[in-house]
Amino acid sequence: MQVAEPFWVVAKTKAQRESWAAENVARQGFDFYIPKTEPTKKPKQRRRFLKPQCLFPRYIFVKTNGRWRFLLSTYGVMGVVMQGQQPAVMPSQAIIELKAREGTDGLIMLPKASEFRFNNGDKVRVNSGMFSGYTGIYEHHKPDDRASILLEFLGRRTRVLIGEASLEAAE
């Protein structure tokens, strides 16, 4: 009997219940991963009462060797992200890269705004992918090295998310 190589399944949780879902996954003997970042401070909020926030709110990654249907009846889990009839799989390399960005406190270190190549309002050109050749206005940086861009598309301005690597400065 051949044992399947472990892989990471993407599970959707109830709102703000990622930790509870992860606890119930762990009780069933499976590993999980919830990437967390530094909390954002709201006005008039004391720093010491802030909790780390999830990088992907309402999602956890569960390591399994083929079994995944147990997640459908796990407390806190609303469902499994699917690709057709199979669960969506997060590449192990992506999990390794996320964990490599963690500091000693276990929080993912996100780049500071000054580390981005473009500023809000910069004119950019898409150099690869479906929108290759289009120019637009850079709005802001999103997680996972993506950017929100306003493109002139089909006669109107359309907001799209594009990988930062696919952008270059336009004249």
N, C-alpha and C positions, 0 to 999 in steps of 0.2 A: 504494500500500500504506500503510495507516494503522498507525502505531506506537502500541501501547497505553501508557497513562500508567503510570509505575512505581508499584508498591505493595509493601507489606511483608508477607512471608509468615512465619508463626510455625513454626519448626522445633524439634523436640525432639531434644536431644543425649544422648549417653551421660553417665552420672554423672560430674560434675566434669571434663567434657571440652569445655566451651563454647568455650574458646580454641582448642583443636585443631580443632574443627568449623569455627569462624570462619576459621581460617587456611586450611583446605581450600576453604571457600566463596570466600575472596578469591583463591586460586590460579586459580579458574575465572572470575574477572573480575567478581564480584558484591560489592556493598557489604553490610555487616552491621552490626548494633548489639547490643551486650551491655551493658545498664545495670548499673552496679556501685555498691555502697554502701560506706560505711566499715565495716571489719571489726569484728566484735564480739569483745571481749577475753574470753578464758576465764581462770578462776583459774590463777595460776602460769604465765601465758604472757607472754613478752616482747613488748612492743608492736612492736618493729622487725621481728619475724619474721612478723607478720600480713600476709596478702594481702587485698586488697579482695574482698568477696563479691558474687556475682551477686544482683541484685534479684529475678530470676526464675530460680532454679536449674534447670538442664537445658533452658533455652530460649534461643534466639537469634532475632533478627529479621533477615530477609534481604530486601534490596531487589531487586526484579525487575520486568521489564516484561512479564510474562506467562509466561515460562518458569519452572517450578518443579519439574518432575519430576527434574531433575538432582540435587536435594537427596536423593532417595531412594537414590542411590548415592554420596553424598559421605561420606568417612571422618569419623567422629565424630557424624554425624547418624543418629538412629534412625528418624526419620519426620517427617512434616509434619502439623501439627494441621489436621484437615479439618472442613468444614461440608458434609456430604453428599458430593457428588462433587468439590467445589472446595476449595482450601486456605483455611484461616481467614486473614483479612487483618487486620492491625493498621492502624488508621487512621493516615495520615501525621501528622495533627494530634496524636495521642497520642505519637508518636515525638518530634515537635517539643517538646511539653510536657515530656517526660522529659529531653530534652537541655537545655532551658531551666533545669531544676533542678540541673544539674551545676555544681560549683564549678570553680575553676581547676585542681584536681587531677584532673578528669574523673569525680569521684564524685558520685552523686546525693545531694542534701541532703534527708534525711528529717526530718519535723517532730519536735521534741523532745516527750517525754511531757507536759511542762507546756503545750504548745500545743494539746492536745486539749480539746474542749468538755466531755467527760465523764470521770469517774474510774471505776475499777473498782468495781462494786457499786452504781452510780447506777441509779435506776429511770428507764427511757426509754420513749417511745411512738413507734411507727413511724407516720409521717404520709403515706407514699405507697408505692405498689407493692403486691405480693401480700399482704403482712402488715399493710397499713394498718389502724390502729386497735388493733393488739395492743400490749400493754405487756410489758416484759421487764427483765432485769438486764443492764447493760453489763458485759462481761467485759474486753475489751481492744481496742486499735486494731490493725488489720492494714495491710499495704501497700495502695496504690491507694485510700486514703481509705475503707476499709471497716472495719467493726467487728464483733466477735464478740458476739452477744447471746444470752442464754438466754430463750426465749419459752415461755410456757405454751401448748402447742399439742397438740391431740388427746389431752388428758388427761395429758400429761407435759411435762416441761421438755425443750425441743429447742434445740440450739445452731444458730444461723443466722448467715450473713455478710450484712450489710446496709450499704449506702452511708451514710457519716456524714451526708450531706445529708438523708437520709430520716428522721433521728431528731430528737426534741425531748425536753426534760425532762418527766417525768411527776410528778404530785403523789403 
